[in-house]
Amino acid sequence: MKILIIEDEFVSRTKLQKILSNLGECHLAVNGAEALEAFKMGHEEGKPYGLITVDIKLPDMTGPDVVKKIRAFEKESGATTSEGESKILMVTAMSGKNVMASFKEGCEGYIVKPFDSRKIAGELARLGIAPFQL
């Protein structure tokens, strides 16, 4: 599985990459514009991302805005993985309406910071993504 980690904070980005690398190839983006470019390029190359994690607050746009643009691209271009749309998890230290906005735009779940491999494994299992070694 190809994974896109969208996170501007170094520690969280590195931790996500270490945990998720057990599932497949991880690519990193530090802002929304870079993430959208990577997402579109993955589809153009015929190698779309199966899993995307998005920080709720990025330097250039919000996580929900990134999710909205990803879902719009998938819809307009018919670009999906063999399993359908990419699975998207919001990563956040926030709660409440910020997280709810993410679901409205099309994410399937969220992980609260600070996180560990067990929290991530539980959320991935809920989404039907194969378990991995903790």
CYANA upper distance limits for C-alpha pairs under 8 A (distance plus 0.5 A):
  1 MET  CA     23 LEU  CA      6.84
  1 MET  CA     24 GLY  CA      5.29
  1 MET  CA     25 GLU  CA      7.03
  1 MET  CA     49 TYR  CA      7.74
  1 MET  CA     50 GLY  CA      6.39
  1 MET  CA     51 LEU  CA      8.03
  2 LYS  CA     24 GLY  CA      6.17
  2 LYS  CA     25 GLU  CA      5.52
  2 LYS  CA     26 CYS  CA      6.70
  2 LYS  CA     27 HIS  CA      8.32
  2 LYS  CA     47 LYS  CA      8.15
  2 LYS  CA     48 PRO  CA      7.51
  2 LYS  CA     49 TYR  CA      5.34
  2 LYS  CA     50 GLY  CA      6.13
  2 LYS  CA     51 LEU  CA      7.26
  3 ILE  CA     20 LEU  CA      8.32
  3 ILE  CA     24 GLY  CA      7.24
  3 ILE  CA     25 GLU  CA      6.50
  3 ILE  CA     26 CYS  CA      5.18
  3 ILE  CA     27 HIS  CA      6.63
  3 ILE  CA     49 TYR  CA      5.88
  3 ILE  CA     50 GLY  CA      6.62
  3 ILE  CA     51 LEU  CA      5.38
  3 ILE  CA     52 ILE  CA      6.24
  4 LEU  CA     26 CYS  CA      6.35
  4 LEU  CA     27 HIS  CA      5.41
  4 LEU  CA     28 LEU  CA      6.38
  4 LEU  CA     29 ALA  CA      7.87
  4 LEU  CA     35 ALA  CA      8.22
  4 LEU  CA     39 PHE  CA      8.28
  4 LEU  CA     49 TYR  CA      6.90
  4 LEU  CA     51 LEU  CA      6.94
  4 LEU  CA     52 ILE  CA      5.23
  4 LEU  CA     53 THR  CA      6.91
  5 ILE  CA     13 ARG  CA      7.47
  5 ILE  CA     16 LEU  CA      7.83
  5 ILE  CA     17 GLN  CA      7.74
  5 ILE  CA     26 CYS  CA      7.46
  5 ILE  CA     27 HIS  CA      6.64
  5 ILE  CA     28 LEU  CA      5.41
  5 ILE  CA     29 ALA  CA      6.68
  5 ILE  CA     52 ILE  CA      6.40
  5 ILE  CA     53 THR  CA      5.47
  5 ILE  CA     54 VAL  CA      6.94
  6 ILE  CA     13 ARG  CA      8.06
  6 ILE  CA     28 LEU  CA      6.55
  6 ILE  CA     29 ALA  CA      5.25
  6 ILE  CA     30 VAL  CA      6.26
  6 ILE  CA     31 ASN  CA      7.08
  6 ILE  CA     32 GLY  CA      7.89
  6 ILE  CA     35 ALA  CA      6.80
  6 ILE  CA     52 ILE  CA      7.95
  6 ILE  CA     53 THR  CA      6.36
  6 ILE  CA     54 VAL  CA      5.23
  6 ILE  CA     55 ASP  CA      6.58
  7 GLU  CA     12 SER  CA      7.54
  7 GLU  CA     13 ARG  CA      5.89
  7 GLU  CA     28 LEU  CA      8.06
  7 GLU  CA     29 ALA  CA      6.87
  7 GLU  CA     30 VAL  CA      5.63
  7 GLU  CA     31 ASN  CA      7.34
  7 GLU  CA     53 THR  CA      8.42
  7 GLU  CA     54 VAL  CA      6.81
  7 GLU  CA     55 ASP  CA      5.69
  7 GLU  CA     58 LEU  CA      7.64
  8 ASP  CA     13 ARG  CA      7.51
  8 ASP  CA     29 ALA  CA      8.01
  8 ASP  CA     30 VAL  CA      4.83
  8 ASP  CA     31 ASN  CA      6.70
  8 ASP  CA     55 ASP  CA      8.05
  8 ASP  CA     58 LEU  CA      6.77
  8 ASP  CA     59 PRO  CA      7.80
  9 GLU  CA     13 ARG  CA      6.51
  9 GLU  CA     30 VAL  CA      8.25
 10 PHE  CA     14 THR  CA      6.50
 11 VAL  CA     15 LYS  CA      6.58
 12 SER  CA     16 LEU  CA      6.53
 13 ARG  CA     17 GLN  CA      6.66
 13 ARG  CA     28 LEU  CA      8.16
 14 THR  CA     18 LYS  CA      6.67
 15 LYS  CA     19 ILE  CA      6.74
 16 LEU  CA     20 LEU  CA      6.35
 17 GLN  CA     21 SER  CA      6.17
 17 GLN  CA     26 CYS  CA      6.85
 18 LYS  CA     22 ASN  CA      8.17
 19 ILE  CA    117 SER  CA      6.60
 19 ILE  CA    134 LEU  CA      8.33
 20 LEU  CA     24 GLY  CA      7.51
 20 LEU  CA     26 CYS  CA      7.68
 21 SER  CA     25 GLU  CA      6.56
 21 SER  CA     26 CYS  CA      6.45
 22 ASN  CA    132 PHE  CA      6.79
 22 ASN  CA    133 GLN  CA      7.40
 23 LEU  CA    132 PHE  CA      6.98
 28 LEU  CA     35 ALA  CA      8.35
 29 ALA  CA     34 GLU  CA      6.15
 29 ALA  CA     35 ALA  CA      5.65
 29 ALA  CA     38 ALA  CA      8.32
 30 VAL  CA     34 GLU  CA      7.34
 30 VAL  CA     35 ALA  CA      7.89
 30 VAL  CA     58 LEU  CA      8.15
 31 ASN  CA     35 ALA  CA      6.73
 31 ASN  CA     58 LEU  CA      6.12
 31 ASN  CA     59 PRO  CA      6.57
 31 ASN  CA     60 ASP  CA      6.73
 31 ASN  CA     61 MET  CA      8.09
 32 GLY  CA     36 LEU  CA      6.62
 32 GLY  CA     58 LEU  CA      7.17
 32 GLY  CA     59 PRO  CA      8.31
 32 GLY  CA     60 ASP  CA      6.73
 32 GLY  CA     61 MET  CA      6.51
 32 GLY  CA     62 THR  CA      8.19
 32 GLY  CA     63 GLY  CA      8.12
 32 GLY  CA     66 VAL  CA      6.44
 33 ALA  CA     37 GLU  CA      6.77
 33 ALA  CA     60 ASP  CA      7.92
 34 GLU  CA     38 ALA  CA      6.73
 35 ALA  CA     39 PHE  CA      6.55
 36 LEU  CA     40 LYS  CA      6.63
 36 LEU  CA     66 VAL  CA      7.78
 36 LEU  CA     69 LYS  CA      8.25
 36 LEU  CA     70 ILE  CA      7.52
 37 GLU  CA     41 MET  CA      6.56
 38 ALA  CA     42 GLY  CA      6.58
 39 PHE  CA     43 HIS  CA      7.15
 39 PHE  CA     48 PRO  CA      7.57
 39 PHE  CA     49 TYR  CA      7.45
 39 PHE  CA     70 ILE  CA      8.12
 40 LYS  CA     44 GLU  CA      6.73
 41 MET  CA     45 GLU  CA      6.61
 42 GLY  CA     46 GLY  CA      6.78
 42 GLY  CA     47 LYS  CA      5.48
 42 GLY  CA     48 PRO  CA      5.13
 42 GLY  CA     49 TYR  CA      7.19
 43 HIS  CA     47 LYS  CA      6.16
 43 HIS  CA     48 PRO  CA      5.24
 43 HIS  CA     49 TYR  CA      8.45
 43 HIS  CA     79 ALA  CA      7.11
 48 PRO  CA     80 THR  CA      7.71
 48 PRO  CA     81 THR  CA      6.46
 48 PRO  CA     86 SER  CA      8.42
 49 TYR  CA     81 THR  CA      7.73
 49 TYR  CA     86 SER  CA      6.66
 50 GLY  CA     81 THR  CA      6.87
 50 GLY  CA     83 GLU  CA      8.47
 50 GLY  CA     85 GLU  CA      8.17
 50 GLY  CA     86 SER  CA      5.24
 50 GLY  CA     87 LYS  CA      6.57
 51 LEU  CA     86 SER  CA      6.07
 51 LEU  CA     87 LYS  CA      5.29
 51 LEU  CA     88 ILE  CA      6.42
 51 LEU  CA     89 LEU  CA      8.33
 52 ILE  CA     86 SER  CA      7.38
 52 ILE  CA     87 LYS  CA      6.65
 52 ILE  CA     88 ILE  CA      5.23
 52 ILE  CA     89 LEU  CA      6.77
 53 THR  CA     88 ILE  CA      6.25
 53 THR  CA     89 LEU  CA      5.25
 53 THR  CA     90 MET  CA      6.24
 53 THR  CA     91 VAL  CA      7.02
 54 VAL  CA     63 GLY  CA      6.31
 54 VAL  CA     66 VAL  CA      8.41
 54 VAL  CA     67 VAL  CA      8.45
 54 VAL  CA     88 ILE  CA      7.83
 54 VAL  CA     89 LEU  CA      6.77
 54 VAL  CA     90 MET  CA      5.37
 54 VAL  CA     91 VAL  CA      6.19
 55 ASP  CA     63 GLY  CA      6.19
 55 ASP  CA     90 MET  CA      6.36
 55 ASP  CA     91 VAL  CA      5.17
 55 ASP  CA     92 THR  CA      6.40
 56 ILE  CA     62 THR  CA      6.31
 56 ILE  CA     63 GLY  CA      4.59
 56 ILE  CA     64 PRO  CA      7.22
 56 ILE  CA     90 MET  CA      6.65
 56 ILE  CA     91 VAL  CA      6.55
 56 ILE  CA     92 THR  CA      5.98
 56 ILE  CA     98 ASN  CA      8.24
 56 ILE  CA     99 VAL  CA      8.33
 57 LYS  CA     61 MET  CA      7.49
 57 LYS  CA     62 THR  CA      5.37
 57 LYS  CA     63 GLY  CA      6.12
 57 LYS  CA     92 THR  CA      8.33
 58 LEU  CA     62 THR  CA      6.05
 58 LEU  CA     63 GLY  CA      7.11
 61 MET  CA     65 ASP  CA      6.96
 61 MET  CA     66 VAL  CA      7.69
 62 THR  CA     66 VAL  CA      7.03
 63 GLY  CA     67 VAL  CA      6.77
 63 GLY  CA     90 MET  CA      7.74
 63 GLY  CA    102 SER  CA      7.66
 64 PRO  CA     68 LYS  CA      6.57
 64 PRO  CA    101 ALA  CA      6.86
 64 PRO  CA    102 SER  CA      5.15
 64 PRO  CA    105 GLU  CA      6.57
 65 ASP  CA     69 LYS  CA      6.77
 65 ASP  CA    105 GLU  CA      8.17
 66 VAL  CA     70 ILE  CA      6.68
 67 VAL  CA     71 ARG  CA      6.63
 67 VAL  CA     88 ILE  CA      8.20
 67 VAL  CA    102 SER  CA      7.76
 67 VAL  CA    105 GLU  CA      6.53
 67 VAL  CA    106 GLY  CA      6.85
 67 VAL  CA    107 CYS  CA      7.17
 68 LYS  CA     72 ALA  CA      6.61
 68 LYS  CA    105 GLU  CA      5.49
 68 LYS  CA    106 GLY  CA      7.24
 69 LYS  CA     73 PHE  CA      6.63
 70 ILE  CA     74 GLU  CA      6.75
 71 ARG  CA     75 LYS  CA      6.62
 71 ARG  CA    105 GLU  CA      8.18
 71 ARG  CA    106 GLY  CA      7.27
 72 ALA  CA     76 GLU  CA      6.49
 73 PHE  CA     77 SER  CA      6.38
 73 PHE  CA     78 GLY  CA      8.31
 73 PHE  CA     79 ALA  CA      7.72
 74 GLU  CA     78 GLY  CA      5.81
 74 GLU  CA     79 ALA  CA      5.09
 74 GLU  CA     80 THR  CA      6.60
 74 GLU  CA     85 GLU  CA      7.70
 75 LYS  CA     79 ALA  CA      7.49
 79 ALA  CA     85 GLU  CA      8.27
 80 THR  CA     84 GLY  CA      5.58
 80 THR  CA     85 GLU  CA      5.25
 80 THR  CA     86 SER  CA      7.16
 81 THR  CA     85 GLU  CA      6.37
 81 THR  CA     86 SER  CA      6.92
 87 LYS  CA    107 CYS  CA      7.69
 87 LYS  CA    108 GLU  CA      7.07
 87 LYS  CA    127 LEU  CA      8.30
 88 ILE  CA    106 GLY  CA      8.18
 88 ILE  CA    107 CYS  CA      5.34
 88 ILE  CA    108 GLU  CA      6.20
 88 ILE  CA    109 GLY  CA      7.39
 89 LEU  CA    107 CYS  CA      6.34
 89 LEU  CA    108 GLU  CA      6.50
 89 LEU  CA    109 GLY  CA      5.32
 89 LEU  CA    110 TYR  CA      5.41
 89 LEU  CA    111 ILE  CA      7.47
 90 MET  CA     99 VAL  CA      8.19
 90 MET  CA    102 SER  CA      7.63
 90 MET  CA    107 CYS  CA      7.28
 90 MET  CA    109 GLY  CA      6.80
 90 MET  CA    110 TYR  CA      4.89
 90 MET  CA    111 ILE  CA      6.71
 91 VAL  CA    110 TYR  CA      6.14
 91 VAL  CA    111 ILE  CA      5.34
 91 VAL  CA    112 VAL  CA      6.44
 91 VAL  CA    113 LYS  CA      7.42
 92 THR  CA     99 VAL  CA      8.45
 92 THR  CA    110 TYR  CA      7.85
 92 THR  CA    111 ILE  CA      6.86
 92 THR  CA    112 VAL  CA      5.54
 92 THR  CA    113 LYS  CA      6.16
 93 ALA  CA    112 VAL  CA      5.93
 93 ALA  CA    113 LYS  CA      5.29
 93 ALA  CA    114 PRO  CA      7.75
 94 MET  CA     98 ASN  CA      7.43
 94 MET  CA     99 VAL  CA      7.74
 94 MET  CA    112 VAL  CA      7.96
 95 SER  CA     99 VAL  CA      6.09
 96 GLY  CA    100 MET  CA      6.89
 97 LYS  CA    101 ALA  CA      6.57
 98 ASN  CA    102 SER  CA      7.23
 99 VAL  CA    103 PHE  CA      7.28
 99 VAL  CA    110 TYR  CA      8.18
100 MET  CA    104 LYS  CA      6.88
101 ALA  CA    105 GLU  CA      6.92
102 SER  CA    106 GLY  CA      6.98
102 SER  CA    107 CYS  CA      6.27
103 PHE  CA    107 CYS  CA      5.40
103 PHE  CA    108 GLU  CA      6.94
103 PHE  CA    109 GLY  CA      7.96
108 GLU  CA    127 LEU  CA      8.04
109 GLY  CA    123 GLU  CA      7.51
109 GLY  CA    127 LEU  CA      8.45
110 TYR  CA    123 GLU  CA      8.03
111 ILE  CA    115 PHE  CA      7.32
111 ILE  CA    119 LYS  CA      7.64
111 ILE  CA    120 ILE  CA      7.28
111 ILE  CA    123 GLU  CA      7.96
115 PHE  CA    119 LYS  CA      6.72
115 PHE  CA    120 ILE  CA      7.74
116 ASP  CA    120 ILE  CA      7.01
117 SER  CA    121 ALA  CA      6.44
117 SER  CA    134 LEU  CA      6.66
118 ARG  CA    122 GLY  CA      6.57
118 ARG  CA    134 LEU  CA      7.58
119 LYS  CA    123 GLU  CA      6.85
120 ILE  CA    124 LEU  CA      6.62
121 ALA  CA    125 ALA  CA      6.53
121 ALA  CA    131 PRO  CA      6.95
121 ALA  CA    132 PHE  CA      7.73
121 ALA  CA    134 LEU  CA      8.47
122 GLY  CA    126 ARG  CA      6.76
123 GLU  CA    127 LEU  CA      6.97
124 LEU  CA    128 GLY  CA      6.86
124 LEU  CA    129 ILE  CA      5.68
124 LEU  CA    130 ALA  CA      7.87
124 LEU  CA    131 PRO  CA      7.83
125 ALA  CA    129 ILE  CA      5.86
125 ALA  CA    130 ALA  CA      6.96
125 ALA  CA    131 PRO  CA      6.76
